Amino acid sequence: PMRATTDLYDDFEETCETCSVQFRDFGGRKRFFGRIRTVRCFHDNVLFRQLLNEPGEGGVIVVDGGGSTAIALMGDMLAARGRDNGWAGVIINGAIRDSAEIAGIDIGVKALGVNPAKSEKKGEGETDVELEFGGVTFRPGEWAYCDEDGILLSPEKIE
């Protein structure tokens, strides 16, 4: 099992960073970690959906939705798809929907909040780019460690 982010921080604080955004935990898995993939999209989840369809290999998808909670970038069907394809979890700088169902799905889901409105489907955005929010930079290929105390980022895998 993954060690607590507090313990990891205490042991690796010289090389780690923490995200200041106060995300809420929605998924059935509260502690998760993995190699980062990223998506930048605003009110449009087509690229995020495509990434969830790829083999996750225990990774974590970080989605920068611009901090908007006006629409949901993920619902229960996408959360289940992420679980089925081997993703450890997702961090969404935006909103989700179907939160009651997502609570029963074995995947980590951190998001800002909820909204019943579904996203647009234009395919706009970027994948595998550096994202900045919460005072840190999420870089594809680096590592995210998530639990009830927040998000810790490391350039390398740590135990």
N, C-alpha and C positions, 0 to 999 in steps of 0.2 A: 504493500500500500504506500501511497505517496505520503511523505513527511509534511507536516504543517508548514504553511508559508512563513509563519513566524520563526520556526526553527531553521528553515532554509535561509531566511534573511540573516539571522544571527550568525550563521556559519559562512555565508557568502556575501556579506553586505558590501564588500569592496567591488564586486563585479556585478551585482544585481541592482535592479531598479524596481520601484513599486508604482502602480497606477493609482492616481488619486481619485478617479471617478468612483462614486459610490453606487456600484452596480447591485442589482438584486439577483438572487439565485432562483432560477425557475425549474431547472432540470431535475431529473431523478438522481443524478450524480452530483454531489456537492463538491467533491475533490477530484480534480482532473488536471492533467498536464500533457504537453506534447509539443512537437515542432510546429511552428507558426506558418500558416498560409493566410493571405490577406485579401480583402475585397473592399474597395471604396465604391459606394453606391448611395444615391439619395432617392428614397421612395420607390426604388426599383430593385427587385430581388432576383432578376434573371441570372446575373453572374454568380451570385451567392448560391442559387439553386444548382447551377452547373458544377460548382465546386463541391457541393454536398453529394453530387452524383459520382464524383471520382472516388477511388479508394482512399480512405482517410489515413490508414496506417498509423492510427493512434494520435493523429495530429489535432491541432486546435485552429479553427477558423476565426480570424478576427475581422469583424465587419464594421467599417466606419460609415454609419448612416447619417453622419452629420449631427448626431445628438438629437435627431427629431423623433418625437413620440407621436406624431400625427398619423402615422400609418404603421402597420406591423411588417417587418421584414421576414419573419418566420412564423409558421403555425405548426400544428401537431404533425401534419404529414411530412413536412420537411425535417422536423426533429427526428422522426422515426427513420427517415431515409438516411440521415446523418449517422444515427446509431447503427443501422443495418450495413452501412458502408465503412464502418470502422473508425469514425471520427470520435475522439475523446470528448470534444466539447466545442462550444462556440462562445465568443465574446461579442456582443452586439451593442455598438454605440448607437442605440435606437431601441425600437419596441418590438414585442412579439405579440401573438394572439394565441388562443387555445391554451392558456396557461394552466388550467386545471388538468388537461390531458398531458401536457408536457411534463408536469410534475411526476407522472408515472412512467416516463420514458427514460431509459438508462443512458443518458447523455448529459454532459454538463452544459448548462445554458445560463450565461450571465447577460443581462440586458438592463436597460434603464427603466423599462416599464411595459405597460400593455396598452393595446388599442385594438378594437374589433375590426378596424378598417384594413383591407388587404392592399398589398403593394401594387405598383404599376409594373408593366411587363414590356419595357422598351429595350432592355439590354444595354442600358447606359451604365458607365462606370469603368473601373480598372481592377485588375487582379494582380496579386503578387507585387504590390507597391508598398513602400514604407508608409505607415499611418502614424499620425501624431495626435494623441489626446491624453488627458489625465497626466500631463507632465512627462510623458515617456514616448519613445518611438517604438512601434511594433514593427520588427524587421522580419521578412520572410526567411525561414530557415533557423531563426533563433528559437528559444524555448519559453513557453508560458506555463506557469504553475498557478493554479487557481483553487481557492477554498473559501470557507465562510469569512475569512479575514481579508480577502481581496485577491489581487493579481500581482505576481512577482515575475519579472522578466530576467532572463539570463542569456548571454551570448552562447553558452554551451549547456549541455545536459548536466544537471547537478543531482546528487542524491542525498 
